């Protein structure tokens, strides 16, 4: 074990936020806000209409009451003194203006108090609308959150909404029923793949045994031995192809075993096992790994690193170099594998990730199955990440895999 492993393992247990946690309830919050705005606008429009009608009706009543209080004309007795007659005439002339002032004052007072009441009750009603909207949206948020977890992780989760019968309850139950059918379908597919792999490997193992027995006979001529070696190589290639297909199918299936693990430890384990092959090929291994904690399937992620390193060694040049680097940002962990090798143009990159597709100078490889980078991309996408490749200046390729960082929890070690 390398001297830096223990320190990296200790540093890798630091807690990091789960990917997508900040935006998980954006949809629910937006719908809740829209419902609250609709409730508030409807209340204020209705309250304003009621206040306007009230002002009109009360204004008519006030006008009628003022007409009774101020009849508009007085009977002036000629026997009254001139001063009294003058006073009554002035009062009679001022009545229309007085009624207008009193009516306007009462209407302004009604509008002010009514508007203040509408505003106060509107704030209370909007707050109540926010609470009611939250209660209405909560089941939809549960459905959305469950769908996000299922899309990125596993089909085994269910909403299991505990609510009275209704449209939302029916939607949640239908969603759970759909997940049950999907889970059963994927489980059946996994069983079929396992059974098919067993049935395919059995005759290959039998043929390999028969060839080895024939080659082991003392009287076997050199031609038979050479033919046997060729047949064994073909059988080994078929077994590797079956294993690669199984890995690809498993990567495209739902993930079941998810644990926090350190990509740096996976990379170091793979580099240790590939050291002999690198020495045989005369390739230098450059280790630049740093702690990079992710949550995922340890077998599949180790296969990703192994495929990248194997490809970097296999498609290299004598005296070449392989660089392996792991690092971690705020949201993503990165594993980067680059190598020297033949010149690759940018338009040929998509071909490398297609199943059973290889570049012309790679077809002659007896060990390759044409699935290495296909498996890498499938596993990365199953974990919510991505895999990309860029040609290197002067020849070779750099493959970059990004995976979401792990949330809080213990890291699965890979002791060696």
Secondary structure, DSSP 4 states (H G I P E B T S, - for coil): --TTHHHHHHHHT---PPTTSTTTTHHHHHHHHHHHHHHHHHHHHHHHHHHHHHHHHHHHHHHHHHHHH--S--PPPTTS-HHHHHHHHHHHHHHHHHHHHHHHHHHHHHHHHHHHHHHHHHHHHHHHHHHHHHHHHHHHHHHHHHHHHHHHT-S---------SSHHHHHHHHHHHHHHHHHHHHHHHHHHHHHHHHHHHHHHHHHHHHHHHHHHSTT--HHHHHHHHHHHHHHHHHHHHHHHHHHHHHHHS-----EEEEHHHHHHHHHHHHHHHHHHHT-EEEEEE---EEEE-HHHHHHHHHHHHHHHHHT--TT-EEEEEEEE-SSEEEEEEEE--S---GGGHHHHHSTT---GGGTT-SS--S-HHHHHHHHHHHTT-EEEEEEPTTS-EEEEEEEEBP-SSPPBP---
